[in-house]
């Protein structure tokens, strides 16, 4: 999914939620519409800017109407995480499981960067709910990866461990990428740009020497470097068992 430029999130059913509050009294309220509208508010204002009151205002309805579909804000946040993760597709029939996991990783990164304010939800909300009580949309990527890896020859237990390692890495990577802010980008000296000139050279020699690398951080390339190490190790593990 590519984030539309007009502030409307494109969904599989072709519907969208306007970024600006609007009177929608002629629109049928549904859980799907509520969640899509919540995501627009979250993208714009962050989690602190999302409340049931603001959501009801954006939908042009009394809050009691919303409570018929979502019991509280927590349920809305869970639903938004499901809304995003349900767009993460896994081709479990792909014979090239290594490339498929790489595609899944980059797709997760794309979705996360399209909705940076929702990243904490993607990382924490599913974990706050027992597995069997999580929305189905949050579980489909797990089921898809398990099917992919078991078909490739891994045991179910190993497939589950691989999923956990892969998504643990993805969660850490995206949180790290979102924090890669360089100080004073107009400054040509990498040490100054990163503020490393404040650190004593004798204590932080290696960190200062790596300033050009740190200053030229590129998220997609960094993701691939980590995936190269991770997937090479997984391939070797599978090869040893055959």
C-alpha positions in Angstrom: 0.0 0.0 0.0 1.2 3.5 -0.9 -0.1 6.3 1.3 -2.3 8.5 -0.9 -1.3 12.1 -1.2 -4.8 13.4 -0.6 -5.0 12.3 3.1 -7.3 9.3 2.3 -6.2 5.8 3.1 -7.0 3.5 0.2 -8.5 0.2 1.3 -9.2 -3.0 -0.6 -12.9 -2.1 -0.8 -12.1 1.2 -2.4 -13.5 3.3 0.5 -11.6 6.0 2.3 -11.7 8.2 5.4 -11.4 11.9 5.1 -8.7 13.5 7.2 -11.0 16.4 8.1 -14.0 16.1 10.3 -17.2 15.9 8.3 -20.9 15.4 8.8 -21.5 11.8 7.8 -25.0 11.4 9.2 -26.0 9.8 5.8 -23.2 7.3 6.0 -23.7 3.9 7.6 -21.4 3.6 10.6 -19.4 0.3 10.7 -16.4 -1.0 12.5 -14.4 -0.8 9.3 -15.3 2.9 8.8 -14.5 3.7 12.4 -11.1 2.1 12.2 -10.2 3.7 8.9 -11.2 7.1 10.3 -9.2 6.4 13.4 -6.1 5.6 11.3 -6.4 8.9 9.5 -6.5 10.8 12.9 -3.6 8.7 14.2 -1.5 9.4 11.1 -2.1 13.1 11.5 -2.2 13.7 15.3 -0.6 10.6 16.9 -2.1 8.4 19.6 -2.5 11.3 22.0 -4.7 13.1 19.5 -7.0 10.1 19.0 -10.0 9.9 21.4 -13.5 8.6 21.1 -14.8 12.1 21.2 -12.6 13.2 18.3 -13.5 10.1 16.4 -17.2 10.8 16.8 -16.7 14.3 15.7 -14.8 13.2 12.5 -17.7 10.8 11.8 -20.3 13.3 12.6 -22.1 11.0 15.0 -22.8 10.8 18.7 -20.2 8.8 20.6 -22.9 6.3 21.7 -23.2 5.2 18.1 -19.5 4.3 18.0 -19.7 2.3 21.2 -22.1 -0.1 19.4 -19.1 -1.2 17.2 -16.0 -0.6 19.4 -16.3 -0.7 23.2 -13.4 1.7 24.0 -10.3 3.3 22.7 -8.2 0.2 23.4 -10.4 -1.7 21.0 -9.9 1.0 18.4 -6.1 0.8 18.8 -6.3 -3.0 18.4 -8.4 -2.6 15.3 -6.0 -0.1 13.8 -3.1 -2.5 14.3 -5.2 -5.2 12.6 -6.2 -2.9 9.8 -2.5 -2.3 8.9 -1.2 -5.8 9.5 -4.0 -7.3 7.5 -2.4 -5.7 4.5 0.9 -7.6 5.0 0.6 -10.5 2.6 2.6 -13.7 2.6 2.7 -16.0 -0.5 3.0 -19.2 1.4 3.2 -21.1 -1.9 6.4 -19.3 -3.1 9.1 -22.0 -3.6 11.8 -19.4 -2.9 11.1 -19.0 0.9 14.2 -16.8 1.4 13.1 -14.2 -1.2 9.5 -14.4 0.2 10.6 -13.5 3.7 12.7 -10.6 2.3 9.6 -9.4 0.4 7.5 -9.7 3.6 10.2 -7.7 5.5 10.2 -4.9 3.0 6.4 -4.8 2.9 6.3 -4.5 6.7 8.8 -1.7 6.5 6.7 0.1 3.8 3.5 -0.2 5.8 5.3 1.0 9.0 6.8 4.0 7.3 3.5 4.9 5.8 2.0 5.1 9.3 4.9 6.0 11.7 2.5 7.0 14.4 1.0 3.5 14.4 4.4 1.7 14.7 4.1 1.5 18.6 0.8 -0.2 18.1 2.2 -2.7 15.5 4.9 -3.6 18.0 3.1 -3.7 21.3 -0.7 -4.1 20.8 -0.7 -7.7 19.6 1.6 -8.7 22.4 -0.8 -7.2 25.0 -3.5 -9.7 24.0 -3.4 -13.5 24.4 -2.8 -15.2 21.0 -6.2 -16.7 20.7 -8.0 -13.4 21.4 -6.1 -11.3 18.9 -8.0 -10.1 15.8 -7.7 -12.5 12.8 -6.0 -9.9 10.7 -3.0 -9.7 13.0 -2.6 -13.5 12.9 -2.7 -14.1 9.2 1.0 -13.0 8.6 2.0 -15.5 11.3 0.0 -18.3 9.7 1.3 -17.4 6.3 5.0 -17.5 7.4 4.4 -20.8 9.2 2.9 -22.3 6.1 5.7 -21.0 3.9 8.5 -22.4 6.1 6.9 -25.7 6.9 6.4 -26.2 3.1 10.1 -25.4 2.7 11.1 -28.2 5.1 11.3 -26.6 8.5 9.5 -28.2 11.4 6.6 -26.3 12.9 8.6 -25.5 16.0 11.5 -24.1 13.9 9.2 -22.2 11.7 7.7 -20.5 14.8 11.2 -19.6 16.1 12.1 -18.1 12.7 9.0 -16.0 12.6 9.8 -14.7 16.1 13.4 -13.9 15.1 12.4 -12.2 11.9 9.7 -10.0 13.4 11.8 -9.2 16.4 14.4 -7.9 14.0 11.8 -6.0 11.9 10.4 -4.3 15.0 13.8 -3.3 16.2 14.8 -2.1 12.8 11.8 0.1 12.2 12.0 1.7 15.6 15.7 2.4 15.0 15.0 3.8 11.5 12.3 6.1 12.7 14.8 7.6 15.2 17.6 8.1 12.8 17.6 11.9 12.9 20.8 13.8 11.9 21.6 17.0 13.6 22.3 20.1 11.4 22.0 18.4 8.0 23.4 21.5 6.3 26.8 20.9 8.1 29.3 19.1 5.9 31.4 17.5 8.7 29.7 14.3 9.8 31.1 14.5 13.3 29.5 17.9 13.7 26.2 16.8 12.0 25.8 14.0 14.5 26.9 16.0 17.5 29.7 13.6 18.1 32.2 16.5 18.5 30.8 16.7 22.1 32.2 13.2 22.9 35.8 12.8 24.1 37.9 11.3 21.2 39.9 9.1 23.6 36.7 7.4 24.9 34.7 7.3 21.6 37.3 6.8 18.9 35.4 4.1 17.0 32.1 5.9 17.1 33.6 9.1 15.7 35.5 7.2 13.0 32.2 5.6 11.9 30.5 9.1 11.7 30.3 9.0 7.9 28.5 5.7 8.0 26.2 6.8 10.7 25.3 10.0 8.9 24.5 8.2 5.7 22.0 5.8 7.2 19.6 4.4 4.5 16.8 2.4 5.9 16.1 -0.1 3.1 19.8 -0.9 2.6 20.3 -1.3 6.4 17.3 -3.7 6.5 18.8 -5.8 3.7 22.2 -6.0 5.5 20.5 -7.5 8.5 18.3 -9.8 6.4 21.4 -11.1 4.6 22.9 -12.2 7.9 19.6 -13.6 9.2 18.5 -15.5 6.1 22.0 -16.9 5.4 21.9 -18.4 8.9 18.4 -19.9 8.3 19.5 -21.3 5.0 22.5 -23.0 6.6 20.3 -24.4 9.3 17.9 -26.0 6.8 20.8 -27.3 4.6 22.3 -29.1 7.6 19.1 -30.9 8.3 18.6 -32.2 4.8 
